Amino acid sequence: MTNIKKIPLAFGNGISELNIPEKNISSLILPSEPEKKEDEGLLIRKALENPIKSRRLSEIVNPKSRIAIIVSDVTRPTPTAKILPPLLEELYLGGAKDENITIIFALGLHRQQTEEESKKLVGEDIYKKTRCIQHDTSRCRRIGTTSRGTPIDIFEEVLDADFVIGTGGIEFHYYAGYSGGAKSVLPGVSSEEAVLTNHKMMIDENAVSGRVDSPVRQDMEEAAKVFGLKFILNVVLDSKKGIVAAVAGDFIEAHRKGVEIVDAMYKVPVEPADAVVVSCGGYPKDINLYQANKALDNATQAVKDGGSIILVAECAEGIGNQVYECWNMECKNPEDAIERFKQCFEFGGHKSAIVAKAAKKFKLYLVSKLPEEKARTAFFTPMASVQDALSAVLSENPDAKVHLMPHGGQTLPVRKENKT
């Protein structure tokens, strides 16, 4: 009698259940999040009172300082409404005045937000008393070029401030290594040309999740240094979006401290298995295929070459990006997409090229609500259920060892070095 284990996997706002024989389970890849949580406000205040390699903000600013605070836009889970009150308190302590403070939403190349969204992000009170504006790519000024050739074009409202503070969350990022830190400047408040030039490096071998030496991040940090970003306040979130750590101070040193915390929570050493079943973690992480790819990307680290990846992602809003959708329809096979990306960098098309790279190494199965044809053109084999997908894998190899990743967007398997 085989022992069967029931594994709940998040799918949209619901759950998809997988029944898997115990003998096939290689491991359950889970984050090691702190059990006990400190008060969120206290964590932020502590970080601001003990900044890394920097004086306190209250010692830097004065009543005349024109201050710009860069905050994440609506596409990021950063709890800006919780970060701002202690940050403003610290600024007031140094005599800063509301009328000299501007909050800037770092849209990068994302769409403009509605007033409702902006209000919700910062909180009613702060929205009323503080000037809040959105980044505008058409109002950037060039102040230099990075050594990798990226123009440093910064939003003029940021350039005209006396002191700039970057805020955001630190988590794995599939080509910048990690989010947070310098990212609030580039791509946050940079021109379209700057963002696209920087993002072209994402096809580099080292431009992967969990590496601070990603050329994309190194380039971002060089731009932020030339610009003169002096101070960041970044938080680390757990899978329930609660703040479990905060770091403040020097934009590189404080960021690296945050990175250590993220690594300790979410990097999981694994031996590559025959297959991996990965869920993005449900809505909004699996709202569309464009977002769901982040979990796929992390999962590639946990599978042997030639193995299978089963991606569990509802994709209620379809592919999620028109350029990505066009590339899927126009590229007949993975080679097409990879070649086309080398010839012509087009944002959105990068997702097609990244999945194509994975499709050449692994068998990709997709459990979603996408029409089958759309899954196929995106280089996946569509499956009606996660159970069907597992059956397909086990029918080829009944003894297959399978890793299970219920929080695919957040956990990063790291291959154990084989000791020879």
Summary of the structure (lengths in Angstrom):
residues: 420
radius of gyration: 22.0
end to end distance: 37.3
largest distance: 76.0
contacts: 1532
relative contact order: 0.14
helix: 38%
strand: 26%
